Amino acid sequence: MKIIFKRLHHVQICIPTGEEEKARTFYSIVLGLTEIEKPEALKKNGGLWYQVGDIELHIGTEPYTEKSKRHPAFEIADLDTVKSHLLENHVTIKEETQIPGMKRFSFFDPFQNRIEFLEKTRG
C-alpha cells in the first residue's frame, strides 16, 4: 500500500503547564500569529492552537523538558526583515548551516521550543 500524503496539517510543540499567557504573548504579539479555538473536548488539556499559513501549530502543555532538535520549520517571505524584527524583540537567533537554494535560521521560544524559519533563494 502506498500512503498518499496531502499536506502537513499541524505541528505540536510543548510549553510548561500553566504558561499559556506567556505563550500567547510570544506567539500572538511577537510572532503575530492568529490564535484559533481548540475543540471543546480538548480545552481541558490546556495549551493553545494557531493558524500559520495553511497549517496549524498546536502548543500543548507538559512538564518542562530541556532543549531538543524537535522543531517546526516554516517557509516565510522576507527572512532578513523577520530576523531583524525578532532581534528587536530580544529573541536570540541561531544561525544554521546554510544549504543550497535556501536561507535559514532558528530561534527558541520562551519555553525552549526550537523554531526554524527559511526562505527559498534563487539559484
Sine and cosine of phi, psi and omega as CSV:
sin_phi,cos_phi,sin_psi,cos_psi,sin_omega,cos_omega
0.00,0.00,0.71,-0.71,0.08,-1.00
-0.98,-0.21,0.84,-0.55,0.04,-1.00
-0.99,0.15,0.76,-0.64,0.02,-1.00
-0.98,-0.20,0.93,-0.38,0.02,-1.00
-1.00,-0.02,0.79,-0.61,-0.03,-1.00
-1.00,0.01,-0.70,0.71,-0.01,-1.00
-0.11,-0.99,0.22,-0.98,0.13,-0.99
-0.97,0.24,0.85,-0.53,-0.02,-1.00
-1.00,0.07,-0.77,0.63,0.02,-1.00
-0.39,-0.92,0.31,-0.95,0.11,-0.99
-0.84,-0.54,0.67,-0.74,0.08,-1.00
-0.90,-0.43,0.75,-0.66,0.16,-0.99
-0.85,-0.53,0.10,-0.99,-0.07,-1.00
-0.75,-0.66,0.46,-0.89,0.09,-1.00
-0.79,-0.61,0.33,-0.95,0.07,-1.00
-0.89,0.45,0.55,-0.83,0.03,-1.00
-0.80,0.60,0.73,-0.68,0.06,-1.00
1.00,0.05,0.08,1.00,-0.06,-1.00
-0.97,-0.23,0.41,0.91,-0.05,-1.00
-0.85,0.52,-0.64,0.77,-0.04,-1.00
-0.92,0.38,-0.63,0.78,0.07,-1.00
-0.90,0.44,-0.65,0.76,0.05,-1.00
-0.91,0.42,-0.68,0.73,-0.01,-1.00
-0.87,0.50,-0.67,0.74,0.04,-1.00
-0.87,0.50,-0.74,0.68,-0.04,-1.00
-0.92,0.39,-0.79,0.61,-0.11,-0.99
-0.97,0.24,-0.60,0.80,-0.01,-1.00
-0.99,0.14,-0.67,0.75,-0.11,-0.99
-1.00,-0.07,-0.82,0.57,-0.04,-1.00
-0.92,0.40,-0.76,0.66,-0.02,-1.00
-1.00,0.04,-0.30,0.95,0.06,-1.00
0.95,0.30,0.46,0.89,0.01,-1.00
-0.99,0.17,0.37,-0.93,0.01,-1.00
-0.99,-0.12,0.89,-0.47,0.03,-1.00
-0.96,0.27,0.66,-0.75,0.07,-1.00
-0.88,-0.48,0.45,-0.89,-0.06,-1.00
-0.97,0.25,0.71,-0.70,0.08,-1.00
-0.97,0.25,0.45,-0.89,0.11,-0.99
-0.86,0.50,0.61,-0.80,-0.05,-1.00
-0.77,0.63,-0.67,0.75,-0.05,-1.00
-0.90,0.43,-0.34,0.94,-0.03,-1.00
-0.97,-0.23,-0.16,0.99,-0.05,-1.00
-0.87,0.50,-0.53,0.85,-0.02,-1.00
-0.90,0.44,-0.32,0.95,-0.01,-1.00
-0.99,0.16,-0.16,0.99,-0.05,-1.00
0.98,0.19,-0.08,-1.00,0.03,-1.00
1.00,-0.01,-0.03,-1.00,-0.07,-1.00
-0.64,-0.77,0.43,-0.90,0.12,-0.99
-0.83,-0.55,0.57,-0.82,0.03,-1.00
-0.74,-0.68,0.49,-0.87,0.16,-0.99
-1.00,-0.09,0.80,-0.60,0.00,-1.00
-0.77,-0.64,0.99,-0.16,-0.10,-1.00
0.88,0.47,-0.82,-0.58,0.00,-1.00
-0.97,-0.25,0.32,0.95,0.09,-1.00
-0.81,-0.58,0.15,-0.99,0.04,-1.00
-0.92,-0.40,0.57,-0.82,0.14,-0.99
-0.94,-0.34,0.89,-0.45,0.02,-1.00
-0.98,-0.22,0.81,-0.59,0.01,-1.00
-0.92,-0.38,0.97,-0.26,-0.02,-1.00
-1.00,-0.03,0.13,-0.99,0.04,-1.00
-0.89,-0.45,0.57,-0.82,0.04,-1.00
-0.25,-0.97,0.19,-0.98,0.08,-1.00
-0.85,0.52,0.54,-0.84,-0.06,-1.00
-0.84,0.55,0.65,-0.76,0.10,-0.99
-0.74,-0.67,0.32,-0.95,0.01,-1.00
-0.95,0.30,0.15,-0.99,0.05,-1.00
-0.84,0.54,0.50,-0.87,0.07,-1.00
-0.58,-0.82,0.01,-1.00,0.05,-1.00
-0.99,0.14,-0.16,0.99,0.02,-1.00
-0.84,0.53,0.71,-0.70,0.03,-1.00
-0.16,-0.99,0.49,-0.87,0.24,-0.97
-1.00,0.00,0.50,-0.86,0.09,-1.00
-0.85,-0.52,0.84,-0.54,-0.03,-1.00
-0.93,-0.36,0.80,-0.60,0.14,-0.99
-0.98,0.20,0.80,-0.60,-0.04,-1.00
-0.77,-0.64,0.19,-0.98,0.10,-1.00
-0.98,-0.18,0.47,-0.88,0.11,-0.99
0.85,0.53,0.81,0.59,-0.08,-1.00
-0.81,0.59,-0.68,0.73,-0.06,-1.00
-0.90,0.43,-0.64,0.77,0.03,-1.00
-0.92,0.40,-0.66,0.76,0.03,-1.00
-0.90,0.45,-0.66,0.75,0.03,-1.00
-0.86,0.51,-0.71,0.71,0.03,-1.00
-0.87,0.50,-0.68,0.74,0.03,-1.00
-0.86,0.50,-0.71,0.70,-0.01,-1.00
-0.90,0.44,-0.69,0.72,0.03,-1.00
-0.88,0.48,-0.63,0.77,0.05,-1.00
-0.89,0.45,-0.43,0.90,0.03,-1.00
-0.99,-0.14,0.35,0.94,0.11,-0.99
0.89,0.46,0.52,0.85,0.09,-1.00
-1.00,-0.05,0.81,-0.59,0.00,-1.00
-0.98,0.22,0.79,-0.61,-0.01,-1.00
-0.99,-0.10,0.67,-0.74,0.11,-0.99
-0.93,-0.37,0.91,-0.42,0.04,-1.00
-0.94,0.34,0.74,-0.68,0.00,-1.00
-0.98,-0.20,0.35,-0.94,0.12,-0.99
-0.86,0.52,0.81,-0.59,-0.05,-1.00
-0.98,0.19,0.58,-0.81,0.01,-1.00
-0.83,-0.56,0.47,-0.88,-0.06,-1.00
-0.82,0.57,0.70,-0.72,0.08,-1.00
0.99,0.16,0.15,0.99,-0.07,-1.00
-0.50,-0.87,0.64,-0.77,0.22,-0.98
-0.96,-0.28,0.58,-0.81,-0.03,-1.00
-0.36,-0.93,0.39,-0.92,0.15,-0.99
-0.43,-0.90,0.23,-0.97,0.08,-1.00
-0.74,-0.67,0.20,-0.98,0.03,-1.00
-0.43,-0.90,0.22,-0.97,0.04,-1.00
-0.91,-0.41,0.68,-0.73,0.10,-1.00
-0.96,0.27,0.02,-1.00,-0.03,-1.00
-0.89,0.45,-0.15,0.99,-0.04,-1.00
-0.94,-0.35,0.23,0.97,0.03,-1.00
0.94,0.35,0.42,0.91,0.18,-0.98
-0.99,0.13,0.80,-0.61,0.03,-1.00
-0.99,0.14,0.71,-0.71,0.03,-1.00
-0.77,-0.63,0.74,-0.67,0.03,-1.00
-0.94,-0.33,0.71,-0.71,0.14,-0.99
-0.92,-0.39,0.67,-0.74,0.02,-1.00
-0.64,-0.77,0.40,-0.92,0.03,-1.00
-0.64,-0.77,0.77,-0.64,0.06,-1.00
-0.94,0.35,0.60,-0.80,0.04,-1.00
-0.90,-0.45,0.26,-0.96,0.05,-1.00
-0.98,0.22,0.58,-0.82,0.10,-0.99
1.00,0.10,0.00,0.00,0.00,0.00
